Amino acid sequence: MSQPDTTFLQAFSDALNRHDIDAVMDMMTEDCVFHAIAGPELQGKSFVGQAEVREGLQNAWKTAPDACWVDAEHHVIGDKGFTESTYKGTTTDGVRSEARMIDAFTFRDGKIAVKNAFRKNRPPVNA
């Protein structure tokens, strides 16, 4: 299986923006890990395995139903990659966020094994 490239990362971003959990999970390994932008652990909240990652992403989309990542730039270097983008989303209680972010990826067997998300800590913006 070939290593992912920038086209693969664009397809992953497109699936995230569609909130297409099945397409997202198809691009991740069975033992995938997602380190969220916040949480009690050094890496933020860590979701491990297909079931936890699926639940973590779906819960994020429930919290901010209009969540999207725009202006994406994708880069791949060997078994690592990253996407720089602007996160935009409004929580169900009306808090609007907009901040630059980066997802750092580790690839294995042609899929994403680790998705590690980092986002600027910016106060809410006016809706």
C-alpha positions in Angstrom: 0.0 0.0 0.0 1.4 3.4 -0.9 2.0 6.2 1.6 -0.6 8.9 1.8 0.1 12.1 -0.1 -1.4 15.6 -0.1 -4.3 14.4 -2.2 -5.1 11.8 0.6 -4.9 14.6 3.2 -7.3 16.7 1.1 -9.7 13.8 0.9 -9.4 13.4 4.7 -10.1 17.1 5.2 -13.1 17.0 2.8 -14.5 14.0 4.8 -14.1 15.9 8.1 -15.9 18.9 6.6 -18.8 16.7 5.4 -18.8 15.2 8.9 -18.6 11.8 7.1 -17.5 9.6 9.9 -17.4 6.4 7.8 -15.1 8.0 5.2 -12.8 9.5 8.0 -12.5 6.1 9.7 -11.8 4.3 6.5 -8.7 6.5 6.2 -7.4 5.6 9.7 -5.8 2.4 11.0 -7.7 0.0 13.2 -5.5 1.0 16.2 -5.6 4.7 15.3 -5.1 7.5 17.9 -6.6 10.9 18.0 -5.1 13.5 20.4 -7.7 16.3 20.7 -6.9 19.9 21.2 -7.7 19.9 24.9 -8.0 17.5 27.8 -6.5 16.3 31.0 -3.5 14.5 29.4 -0.2 16.0 28.2 -1.4 15.4 24.6 -4.9 16.5 25.3 -7.7 14.0 25.5 -6.6 10.8 23.7 -9.0 8.6 21.8 -7.5 5.2 21.0 -8.9 2.7 18.5 -11.6 3.0 15.8 -14.5 3.0 18.3 -13.1 5.8 20.6 -11.9 8.0 17.7 -15.3 7.6 16.0 -17.1 8.6 19.2 -14.7 11.5 19.9 -15.1 13.0 16.4 -18.9 12.6 16.4 -19.1 14.2 19.8 -17.1 17.2 18.6 -19.4 17.6 15.6 -22.4 17.4 18.0 -20.9 20.2 20.1 -20.2 22.3 17.1 -22.6 21.2 14.3 -21.2 23.6 11.8 -17.5 22.7 12.5 -15.3 23.1 9.4 -11.7 23.4 8.5 -10.9 25.9 5.7 -7.9 27.3 3.9 -6.1 23.9 4.3 -2.5 23.4 3.2 -1.3 19.9 3.3 2.3 18.6 3.5 3.7 15.0 3.6 7.3 14.0 4.5 7.8 10.3 4.5 5.5 8.7 7.2 4.6 12.1 8.6 2.3 14.8 7.4 0.5 17.9 8.6 -2.4 20.1 7.6 -2.6 23.8 8.4 -6.1 25.2 8.4 -8.5 27.6 10.0 -11.0 25.9 12.3 -14.5 27.6 12.3 -17.4 26.4 14.5 -20.3 27.5 16.6 -21.2 25.5 19.7 -24.8 24.6 20.4 -24.9 27.3 23.0 -23.9 30.0 20.4 -20.1 30.4 21.1 -18.3 31.0 17.8 -14.6 29.9 17.4 -12.3 30.7 14.6 -8.6 30.0 14.9 -5.6 28.7 13.0 -4.6 25.1 13.7 -2.5 22.2 12.6 -3.1 18.5 12.5 0.1 16.5 12.7 -0.2 13.0 11.2 1.7 9.7 11.5 1.0 7.3 8.6 1.2 3.5 8.6 0.1 1.1 5.9 -1.3 3.8 3.7 -3.6 5.2 6.5 -3.5 7.6 9.4 -2.3 6.0 12.5 -2.1 9.2 14.6 -3.9 12.5 14.3 -2.6 15.0 16.8 -4.5 18.3 16.7 -3.2 21.7 17.9 -5.2 24.9 17.8 -4.5 28.5 18.8 -6.1 29.5 22.0 -8.2 32.4 20.9 -11.2 33.9 22.6 -14.6 33.4 21.0 -15.4 35.6 18.0 -18.7 37.4 17.4 -21.2 35.2 15.5 
